[in-house]
Amino acid sequence: MLKRLKRDHQHIAILLDILSNKNNRLIEGEAVNFNLVRDIVEYMQGYAEHSHHPLEDITYQYYVKKMSVPNSEQLHDEHDKLAQVSGSLMYSLNMILSDIVISREKLINDLANYIKLQVAHMQFEEQEIFPHFAKSLDGEDWQKIEHLCQKKLVDDPLFSENDNAIFDDLRTYIANVDKKMKL
């Protein structure tokens, strides 16, 4: 399960790099494919917020109970904040895609804030939370956690090998960017 959480972070980092690139293009006054940006935020809402973050929350609660450590609300609070910020960003993107004018500065600031919060959140988890999981939880714990997480375990709709066509355009974009970076 920890391996899956870390792999999810690697995938999210790829998407945040793309968003950062798009935000830099916005800052420079260049054209941006807002459908692609919306697809990334939609993926983050659909997968990260409804599967990845709940898995982290369930694992954290298990860890707190097992180790009898004080329960910190930081992880849960950050997940809530990210959901609020992504909802606001999605609203702005949908307005733009509906040809309703949104200030470029607002969009740039919202996107930058979203990226900054996501990066800081992943760093917190990787530096503060995940090491505790790795040190304190054994194979039997991970089996129990996986059982507790069954209702939230879904295949990644973008980075898995399934035939899910939901994010085909985004998958193609990532593959093309990957090819350009290898050249």
Legacy VTK file of the C-alpha trace (Angstrom):
# vtk DataFile Version 3.0
C-alpha trace
ASCII
DATASET POLYDATA
POINTS 183 float
0.000 0.000 0.000
2.835 2.403 0.815
4.377 1.586 -2.550
1.067 2.515 -4.201
0.867 5.828 -2.311
4.420 6.707 -3.346
3.706 5.738 -6.968
0.620 7.962 -6.913
2.832 10.831 -5.761
5.167 10.256 -8.698
2.207 10.425 -11.060
0.794 13.524 -9.386
4.229 15.174 -9.672
4.157 14.617 -13.444
0.796 16.350 -13.645
1.913 19.211 -11.411
4.912 19.756 -13.708
2.533 20.023 -16.655
0.326 22.472 -14.739
3.369 24.512 -13.784
4.420 24.660 -17.434
0.920 25.755 -18.432
0.892 28.405 -15.728
4.253 29.741 -16.936
2.810 29.951 -20.439
-0.163 31.899 -19.058
2.210 34.272 -17.289
4.045 34.827 -20.593
0.725 35.559 -22.324
0.858 32.424 -24.461
-2.095 30.262 -25.442
-2.945 27.336 -23.184
-5.084 24.280 -23.786
-7.627 24.777 -20.999
-9.245 21.423 -21.733
-5.959 19.737 -20.817
-5.650 21.787 -17.625
-9.241 20.925 -16.721
-8.558 17.219 -17.399
-5.649 17.291 -14.953
-7.713 18.974 -12.247
-10.605 16.599 -12.963
-8.255 13.633 -12.577
-6.984 15.065 -9.300
-10.538 15.508 -8.055
-11.725 12.108 -9.215
-8.761 9.957 -8.281
-6.564 11.799 -5.792
-9.382 13.257 -3.719
-11.681 10.225 -3.792
-9.209 7.333 -3.638
-5.614 8.387 -2.925
-6.305 10.813 -0.059
-8.825 8.504 1.662
-6.221 5.698 1.525
-3.745 8.011 3.227
-6.325 9.021 5.833
-7.277 5.405 6.602
-3.610 4.408 6.839
-2.835 7.365 9.086
-5.745 6.583 11.421
-4.582 2.960 11.625
-1.041 4.149 12.419
-2.280 6.547 15.135
-4.335 3.809 16.768
-1.593 1.184 16.588
1.179 3.435 17.862
-0.998 5.286 20.415
0.330 8.617 19.178
-1.609 11.872 19.353
-3.852 12.314 16.336
-2.837 15.323 14.287
-5.493 16.844 12.052
-2.915 18.308 9.639
-3.193 15.520 7.058
-6.992 15.591 7.013
-7.061 19.417 7.026
-4.669 19.564 4.062
-6.819 17.079 2.144
-9.880 19.263 2.814
-8.029 22.432 1.762
-6.822 20.792 -1.464
-10.394 19.745 -2.281
-11.622 23.315 -1.745
-8.852 24.832 -3.860
-9.319 22.293 -6.674
-13.077 22.956 -6.645
-12.486 26.676 -7.001
-9.938 26.131 -9.775
-12.313 23.756 -11.591
-15.070 26.367 -11.373
-12.800 28.977 -13.004
-11.707 26.520 -15.723
-15.303 25.588 -16.509
-16.214 29.282 -16.729
-13.372 29.868 -19.207
-14.375 26.832 -21.261
-17.939 28.201 -21.310
-16.570 31.440 -22.808
-17.136 33.432 -19.639
-14.343 35.895 -18.995
-12.136 35.232 -15.986
-9.230 37.507 -15.183
-5.913 36.066 -16.357
-4.328 37.159 -13.069
-6.976 35.298 -11.053
-6.425 32.129 -13.039
-2.625 32.439 -12.791
-2.836 32.983 -9.025
-5.367 30.173 -8.503
-3.283 27.733 -10.531
-0.034 28.757 -8.794
-1.691 28.390 -5.383
-3.058 24.966 -6.311
0.361 23.747 -7.489
2.104 25.179 -4.420
-0.366 23.526 -2.021
-0.125 20.169 -3.802
3.694 20.194 -3.785
3.892 21.234 -0.117
1.342 18.585 0.802
3.251 15.790 -0.936
6.509 16.947 0.671
4.846 16.869 4.097
3.606 13.340 3.525
6.881 12.055 2.077
9.056 13.657 4.748
6.817 13.397 7.820
4.097 10.773 7.362
5.396 8.051 5.043
8.624 7.444 7.035
6.515 6.738 10.138
4.425 4.273 8.149
7.526 2.526 6.799
9.155 2.291 10.227
6.104 1.288 12.277
3.826 -0.827 10.086
4.603 -4.435 9.161
3.184 -6.824 6.565
0.268 -7.839 8.781
-0.593 -4.163 9.368
-0.549 -3.481 5.637
-2.894 -6.421 5.029
-5.322 -5.011 7.608
-5.016 -1.549 6.080
-5.676 -2.924 2.601
-8.811 -4.617 3.932
-9.936 -1.328 5.526
-9.288 0.483 2.237
-11.186 -1.934 -0.041
-14.068 0.469 -0.676
-11.654 3.241 -1.703
-9.277 1.134 -3.798
-9.836 1.951 -7.457
-7.608 1.589 -10.475
-5.849 4.774 -11.426
-7.884 6.003 -14.431
-4.859 7.681 -16.031
-1.720 5.738 -15.144
-3.010 2.164 -15.073
-3.032 -0.337 -17.905
-6.826 -0.609 -18.041
-8.894 0.297 -21.094
-10.413 3.342 -19.428
-10.836 6.037 -22.092
-11.740 8.865 -19.712
-8.355 10.582 -19.879
-7.176 9.484 -23.351
-6.243 13.024 -24.444
-4.267 13.619 -21.259
-2.592 10.184 -21.520
-1.564 10.998 -25.123
-0.249 14.414 -24.070
1.866 12.903 -21.284
3.241 10.252 -23.655
4.212 12.927 -26.192
5.869 15.094 -23.550
7.728 12.037 -22.301
9.006 11.291 -25.822
10.200 14.894 -26.294
12.058 14.805 -22.967
13.885 11.604 -23.962
15.122 13.087 -27.241
LINES 1 184
183 0 1 2 3 4 5 6 7 8 9 10 11 12 13 14 15 16 17 18 19 20 21 22 23 24 25 26 27 28 29 30 31 32 33 34 35 36 37 38 39 40 41 42 43 44 45 46 47 48 49 50 51 52 53 54 55 56 57 58 59 60 61 62 63 64 65 66 67 68 69 70 71 72 73 74 75 76 77 78 79 80 81 82 83 84 85 86 87 88 89 90 91 92 93 94 95 96 97 98 99 100 101 102 103 104 105 106 107 108 109 110 111 112 113 114 115 116 117 118 119 120 121 122 123 124 125 126 127 128 129 130 131 132 133 134 135 136 137 138 139 140 141 142 143 144 145 146 147 148 149 150 151 152 153 154 155 156 157 158 159 160 161 162 163 164 165 166 167 168 169 170 171 172 173 174 175 176 177 178 179 180 181 182
